[in-house]
Amino acid sequence: MSALRLAVRVTPRGGRDAVEGWAADPAGRPFLKVRVAAAAADGAANASLTALVAKALKRPKSAVRIASGETARLKTLEIEGLEPADLAAAFGTPPGA
């Protein structure tokens, strides 16, 4: 199994940790909207994001890493051992899929 890439838009200091569903950018590319309670300081929001996504997908935290966008709101996660069907089961079907 290879790694699956997932685009995520993160809202730090969002009051709670939650996945808010799918949206699409102006070009029509889907991304997952996620809010985390942690502030974007010292990597706390990134750590909360990877832990939340790993828990939702029932994967170990070590299977989820930030591939790009470490300091941006829009990030690309790389998740080991995940199939597109697993993604749809956890978060619903992305728009345009």
Sequence and secondary structure as in RCSB ss.txt:
>XXXX:A:sequence
MSALRLAVRVTPRGGRDAVEGWAADPAGRPFLKVRVAAAAADGAANASLTALVAKALKRPKSAVRIASGETARLK
TLEIEGLEPADLAAAFGTPPGA
>XXXX:A:secstr
   EEEEEEEETT SS EEEEEEE TT  EEEEEE SS SSTTHHHHHHHHHHHHHTT  GGGEEEEE TTSSEE
EEEETT  HHHHHHHH   TT 
